[in-house]
Amino acid sequence: MQFMASITLDTARRRSEVEQALPAEQVRVRELMQQGVLGALYVPDGSGAPAGLWAIFNGDSRDAVQRVVESLPLYPYMQLELTPLRDLQASR
């Protein structure tokens, strides 16, 4: 099952903490992509560090995906909304 994660980072009040966690976040994101758990990651077009991003996670349940997101170093600085996705092409 796939879930879209809409993520907003608390960069206004905690920018330095977020910036310090970025290298570890990048390593963890690469691991999750290699494992097939993180299918895609999208950031808004533009320069600078984004305050928000979107990701597509693969997991057996919302709880499983939630645990994966909690493993991200930036999780303490996130506001997260998980939305289950349905593949319209698969249902034809």
Sequence and secondary structure as in RCSB ss.txt:
>XXXX:A:sequence
MQFMASITLDTARRRSEVEQALPAEQVRVRELMQQGVLGALYVPDGSGAPAGLWAIFNGDSRDAVQRVVESLPLY
PYMQLELTPLRDLQASR
>XXXX:A:secstr
 EEEEEEEE HHHHHHHHHHHHHHHHHHHHHHHHHTSEEEEE  SSSS  SEEEEEEE SSHHHHHHHHHTSTTG
GGEEEEEEEE  TTTT 
